[in-house]
Amino acid sequence: MTIALATTTPAQAQNDAMTPIAIPAQPDAIVLGTGPLPGAKNAESWHSQYGSRFARNVTVATLTPYLPDPAKANGTAVIVTPGGGFRTLSMENEGSDVAKALAAKGVAAFVLKYRLNQTPATMPEFERSMQEMFSGLTRAPQQAQQSSQDRMAALAPQLADSRAAFALIRKRAAEWHVNPDRVGMVGFSAGAMLTLATELTGGEAKPAFIGLVYGPLFSVDVPAEAPPMFVALAADDPFFSNGGFGLIESWQKAKRPVEFHLYEQGGHGFGMYPKATTSTGWFEAFARWMEMHGWLKPAR
């Protein structure tokens, strides 16, 4: 669920209005074949905000590769999962910008544009619906986290898209210079929830590792072979900073690897935005964590 409630720069503050834009060309996007969203009436549309681009009313899921130079490819792949409350997707700040940074480190990155819950077709109605949703979350953050836990069980379209993304990458692993056993996933806000749900609900996805950036931290039942997990959150996040650290404790009790970064400031939705807060360093911390586990070294 991403809205840049974090402290913005003056330039970002001037661009905080949601402005409709034409759907950009996406020549490299691959349709995942999970079908159109059942019962969808409103067509996909895009808007700009904070100098970044967002998609909403996504009814057909796609996966867009951002591949490193084959000479630098290390065999690791990461599915990048933007957030937006399952109503919109932050396609640049939590999508392509992250994917490009991963590709620069030799990682094959893939932005998942998953299907979304339908929202009003007009921008004024959409803005009102988002304000109501976020207002409810800030009033009752603990209740919001519990509802997030319950919502994991109702993510059938999004989970189908996530699993299809893993299947496609492994099917084309040789073409994309990917080791099928080194496919991980990193998600932001709602995308972090989908990333966690992909692991917890089982199936054939089996992420090699997961990264959760400003997602909810409710307790879960951890699978016996749960992958290493990286978590980043700002202490002033208005949605998820006041509900405890049950997820971290769950991973620890299960004796599974976990790394947790709690930044003093950053708010919610900081992503790849350049900021003066230390939360801006989450990506390099994530890359160092990947390097520590050997995922940035060439695969055999």
N, C-alpha and C positions, 0 to 999 in steps of 0.2 A: 504494500500500500504506500505509494510514494507520492508525497507532495512535499516540496522543499520548504518545510517549516524550520529548517535550520537557518541560522543567521546567513543572510545573503549579502553578496557584494553589492555596491551601488549599481553596477551594470545589471545584475540580476534583478534587483529591486525594481528597476525601470521596466523589466520585461516580465513582470509577474502575472500579467493578464493572459488568460487562455485565448489564443487567436487561431481560428480555423485556418488550415493550410491545405493545399492539394496533397493527395497521397503521393509520396515520393516514389520514384522508380526504384524497384528492388530486383534488379536483374539476376542477382545471385541467390535469391530466396528459393528454397526448395519446398514445395508443398509436401506435407508429411503424410497425407493420405488418410487422416483420421476422420474425414468427412466434415460437412458443414455443421455448425452449432445447431442442435435441435431446437426448433421453434423460434429461431432468430428472425426478427422483422426489420431491424435497423442495420444498414450497411456499414462497413468499416469506414472510419474517418480519422483524420489526424489533426493535431493542433500543436502550436508552439507555446512554450512557457519557459521562463528563466533561460532563454537562449538555447533551449533544447527542444527536441521533437518527441511527441507522444502519439500513440495509436490507441483507439478505443473501438468498441463494437467489433472486435476481431472475431470473425466467424469461421475462418479457415486457417489452420495452424501452418506455420512455415519454419524452416531452419535455415539460417544464413551463415555460411562458413567465412571465417577470417583466418586464412592459412598463412603460416610463416614460410619464409624461404625454405624450400626443401633441404637445402644444405645446412640449415640451422634447426630444422625440426628435431625435437627430442623424443617424439613418439607419444607425448601426453596430449590429451584433449580435454577441454572443459566446455560444458554446456552452460551458457550465460543466460540467466533467467531474470528478466527485469521485473520490477514491482509496479504497483498501482492499484492495490485493493481489489484485484480481479475485475476492475472496471476500466482500467487504462493501463498502458505499458510505457515506461520511460525508456524509449528505444535507443537513446544515445547515452545519457548519463549513466544508465545501468545496463546498457546493451552494447552498442557498437564501440563506445569509448573503452569499455572494459575489455572487449574482445580484441581490439587493436593493441592494447597494452600487453595482453597475454601473448598475442602473436609475436610481438617484439621480443619476447623471451623464449621463442621457439615452440610455443604451445599452439596447437590447432584449436581455435576457439569457434564456438557456434552459438549465435544468438537465437534463442527460442522465442518466437512470437506465438504464444499459446492463445487458445480461444478464451474469450472473456464473457463475463456476465453482461447482459444487455443493459445499456444506459439510454437516457432520452436522446432523441436525434438532434435536438437543438442545443446550442452551446449554453444559453441561459439556464435551461432546465438541467443540463448536465452539471453545470457549476453549482446549482442549488443542491443537487443530489450528493455531490462530493462534500460540500460544506456540512450537510447534515450528517453524513457518515463520519467525517473526521471529528465533528463536534461531539458526537456520541462516544467516540473512542477516547477523547481527552477527558471527558467527564467520568468515565468508568474504565480505566486502563486494565484493571484486574479482570473485570467481567469481559472486556474485549479479548484478553488473552485466552480466557476459557472458551469464548465463542470461536476463537481461531482454532483451538484444539478440536472442537466439535466439527468445524467446517472442513477439516482435513478429510473427514469421511465422505464429504459431499463434493469432492473435486474430480468427479469421474471424467469430464472432458479434458481438464488440464492434465490429469495423470496419464490419460491415454496419449496426449501430445508429448509429454515428457518421455514416456516409455518408447514411443515411436522415434523420438530423437536419438535415444541411446541405440535402438536397433539399426537406424540408418547409418549412424557413424561407424558402428562395428561392421556393417555390411560393406561399407566403402572404405574401410580402414586402410587397406593397402594403397588405394588411390590417394588418400589424404595423409599418408605417412603417419598413421596412428597405430599405437599398440592397443588392441581391443581390451586389454586388461588395465589400461591406464586412462580410462575415461571418467572424469569427475564432473562435478556440477557446482556452480556457485549462484546463489540467488539473493535478491534484495527485497526486503519487506514481504509483500505477498509472494514474490518469487522465492524468498527464503522459506516461506511456508510450503510452497510447492516442492522445493528441493528436499526439505525434511520429509514431507509426505511421500515423495518418490522412494526414499529409503525405507521408511517405516511400514509402508504398505506392501513391501516385498515385490514379487514379480521378477521379470528378467532384466530390469534396468541395472541393478547392482552397481551403484556408483563406486569408483575406487576411492573417492574422497568427496566430502561435501563442504561448502563454504556458505555460511549464513550471515548476511550483513543486515543489521537492524531488523531482525525478525523477532517474533515472540519467543520467550524462553520458558514456556511451561514444561512441567515434568512429562516424561514419556516412558513407555516401556521400550527399552533398547534391545534390538536384535543381537543375538549372540555374536555374530560376526560383523557388527556395525563398523563402517569405515572410519578412518580418522576424520575429525570434524574441526573446522575453523569457524570461530564466531567473533563478530565485531559489533559493538553497540556503543552509542553515546549515552553517558549518564543523564543527559538532559533530554533524551528522547521522550517526547510527550506521550507516546503510545505504549512502549514496551520496557521502560526503564524502572517501573515501580512494582513489578510483579514477581520479583525474586529471580533466582538463577537456577530454577529447577532443571532446565535442560542440561546445563553444564554438570550439575550434580548427578543427573541420570547417567550421563556418559561416564563420569568418574566411577560411580558405583558399579557400572557394568565393566569397569576396567578396560575401557576403550579410549584410544588417544583423542584428546581434545585440547585445543588452544583457544583462549578467550581473551579478547582485548576490550576493555571497558574504557572508553575515552571520556575525559572530563566534559568536553563540549563537542558539539557537532549536530545536535538535533536529530531530526529524522529526514532521510532522503539525501544525505550528503554525497553519496556515490563518488563520482569522479570530478565533481565541481571543485575548482581551486578555492581553498579557504584558508583562513589563518589558524584554524584549530588543528590539533594533532590528529583528529579523525581523518584528515586528508592522507595520512600515512598508512591507512589500512591496506592499500593495494600492495605496497612494498612489503608490509608485514606478511600479507598473504603469500607473496612470491617467495619470501625467505622461508616461510613455513613449507611451501612446496619443495623448495630446494633442500631443506633439511630432510625431507622424506625421500629425496632422490628423484622426484618427478621432473626436475629440470635437467637432469642428466640424460644423455642419449640412452634410449631403451636398447636392450640387447636384441 
